[in-house]
Amino acid sequence: MGRWEPNARGRLEEAAMALFTERGFEQVTVAEIAGRAGLTERTFFRHFADKREVLFPDANPLVTGFAAAIEAAPPSTEPMETVAEVLKAVAAFFTDRHTYARQRQAVVAGNAELREREAVKLAWLADTLAAGLRRRGVAEPAASLAAESGVAVFKVAYAQWVADPEPSDLGELMRLVLIELKGMNCR
């Protein structure tokens, strides 16, 4: 593959995921990723700050999706109904991404630093959701509670989704987990 060929970023992502899966995150160098993609290290660094950014891109489309979905939710909905609408909308992001998500999750699960980074990403999602709820007039602590609950629902459903070798409907899994959460009793 020549350096001039299009989709350098996509080629780098594919090469990195293949190498991470084959040998583990720690054992892979940027030079090896670039080489596998048929590109130079310099090209790699034009697209990513470091090899972790392949798994956690700066322009995180999931966070952007959460923010857009909360803005698009009907204005009169209650906080948890808004969260349900956001989760439903965000599930579309994962359409046709099951194989990649399973590979990515295996790489992240095998590395403590990446698990920590994933936790930061989930906190970012909760912050984004809480800020959106506050903009809609939801007071504290309800905005933060609804946001954290929504991220917990996302996390549990996502874990079930990636654990299943056959892709199921992530949106439906999130709906079922949300029903389970609503059915829990506090005593």
Secondary structure, DSSP 8 states (H G I E B T S, - for coil): --TTSS-HHHHHHHHHHHHHHHH-GGG--HHHHHHHHT--HHHHHHH-SSTHHHHS-SS-HHHHHHHHHHHHS-TT--HHHHHHHHHHHHHGGGTT-HHHHHHHHHHHHT-HHHHHHHHHHHHHHHHHHHHHHHHTT--TTHHHHHHHHHHHHHHHHHHHHHHSSS---HHHHHHHHHHHHHH----
